[in-house]
Amino acid sequence: MRTNNGKIRNVIISVYFILIVLAIVMSTVFSAFKNITGNPTLTFLLFLFGFIALFFIVHAISKYFEYDSDGMKVVLINRGLLLSDYLNYREFKVEFEKQQLVSYKIYNYLVFKSLVLHIKNNRGGTKRVHFNVTLVSRKKRKYIKQSLRKMVKANRKK
């Protein structure tokens, strides 16, 4: 089974655009927010740090995810959504045989979803790998779970 969340790129670009427009609007109507605190410098710093925090949260969550379990190997890829065509600055790729999968778990945090796989290595131990699946749709996550569950079940029978 092959799946990815490539269609979400336009949504993330729109979110970045809205953040930039919001920053421009806030900077132009800054005088209206002077009364939040007595000190205008403190008010500016609050808005600045709030914007920077929001920007980095969106940056951390926005990742491209690809899952491919066709054939004898499973390939999972996580990389940044923006600039990933030109610069692979946040790419994380794992490729393993289907027989090496020990278990999996999808963690659902407040604004973040993570797929954790336990993969058997050559020395007999297990390796734990994390993937960001926040922007993968619920339906696709269901299909990924079903595929992984099938692999784990087949591996336990052996």
C-alpha positions in Angstrom: 0.0 0.0 0.0 1.3 3.5 -0.9 0.0 6.7 0.6 1.3 10.2 1.3 0.0 13.6 2.4 1.3 15.6 -0.6 -2.0 17.5 -1.1 -1.6 19.3 2.3 1.2 21.5 0.9 -1.2 24.2 -0.3 -2.9 24.3 3.1 0.5 24.9 4.8 1.5 27.6 2.3 -1.9 29.3 3.0 -1.2 29.1 6.8 2.2 30.7 6.3 0.6 33.4 4.1 -2.0 34.1 6.8 0.7 34.3 9.5 2.7 36.8 7.4 -0.4 38.9 6.7 -1.3 38.8 10.4 2.2 40.0 11.3 1.9 42.9 8.9 -1.6 43.8 10.2 -0.4 43.6 13.8 2.6 45.9 13.1 0.4 48.5 11.4 -2.2 48.6 14.1 0.3 48.3 16.9 -0.8 51.6 18.5 -4.2 50.1 19.2 -2.6 47.4 21.4 -0.6 49.8 23.6 -3.1 49.5 26.5 -2.5 45.7 27.0 0.4 46.6 29.2 1.7 49.9 30.4 4.9 49.5 28.5 4.7 49.6 24.7 8.0 47.8 24.4 6.7 44.9 26.5 3.5 44.8 24.3 5.6 44.6 21.2 7.8 41.8 22.6 4.7 39.8 23.7 3.3 40.0 20.1 6.7 39.2 18.6 7.3 36.2 20.8 3.8 35.0 20.2 4.2 35.2 16.5 7.6 33.5 16.5 6.2 30.7 18.7 3.2 30.2 16.4 5.5 30.2 13.4 7.8 27.5 14.8 4.9 25.4 15.9 3.5 25.4 12.4 7.0 24.7 11.1 7.5 21.7 13.4 4.1 20.2 12.6 4.2 20.6 8.8 5.9 17.6 7.5 5.4 15.5 4.4 4.8 11.8 5.1 5.1 8.9 2.7 4.3 5.3 3.4 5.1 2.4 1.0 4.6 -1.2 1.9 4.5 -2.7 -1.6 7.0 -5.5 -2.1 9.2 -7.1 0.6 10.3 -3.8 2.2 8.5 -1.0 4.0 9.7 2.5 3.3 8.6 5.5 5.4 9.7 9.0 4.7 9.3 12.3 6.7 10.6 15.5 5.2 9.8 19.2 5.4 6.9 20.5 3.2 8.4 23.8 2.1 11.6 23.8 0.1 11.8 20.0 0.1 11.9 19.8 -3.7 15.1 21.9 -3.7 16.6 21.2 -0.4 16.2 18.1 1.8 17.0 19.7 5.1 14.6 17.7 7.3 14.4 14.3 5.6 14.2 11.2 7.7 13.9 7.9 5.8 13.6 4.3 7.2 13.6 1.2 5.0 13.2 -2.3 6.5 12.0 -5.8 5.7 8.4 -6.6 6.7 9.7 -9.4 9.0 11.6 -6.9 11.1 8.6 -5.0 12.4 8.0 -5.9 16.1 5.2 -3.4 17.0 3.8 0.1 16.3 1.9 2.7 18.1 0.3 6.0 17.0 0.3 8.7 19.7 -2.3 11.4 19.5 -1.2 14.5 21.4 -3.1 17.8 21.4 -1.7 19.3 18.2 0.8 16.5 17.2 0.4 12.9 16.1 3.3 10.6 16.0 3.9 7.1 14.6 6.4 5.0 16.6 7.7 1.8 15.1 9.8 -0.9 16.9 12.0 -2.5 14.3 14.2 -5.6 15.0 17.9 -5.0 14.1 20.6 -7.5 13.1 21.9 -7.9 16.6 18.6 -9.0 18.1 17.7 -5.7 19.7 14.9 -3.4 18.7 15.3 0.1 17.3 12.6 2.7 18.0 11.8 5.2 15.2 9.4 8.2 15.3 7.5 9.7 12.4 5.3 12.9 12.3 1.9 11.9 11.0 0.1 15.1 12.1 -1.0 16.1 8.6 -2.0 12.7 7.4 -5.7 12.3 7.2 -7.6 10.1 9.6 -8.6 7.7 6.7 -5.0 7.3 5.6 -3.8 6.7 9.2 -6.5 4.0 9.5 -5.1 2.3 6.3 -1.5 2.6 7.6 -2.6 1.0 11.0 -4.3 -1.8 9.1 -1.2 -2.5 7.1 1.1 -2.4 10.1 -1.3 -4.5 12.1 -1.3 -7.2 9.4 2.6 -7.2 9.3 2.8 -7.5 13.1 0.3 -10.3 13.2 2.2 -12.2 10.5 5.5 -11.7 12.3 4.0 -13.0 15.6 2.9 -16.3 13.9 6.4 -17.0 12.8 
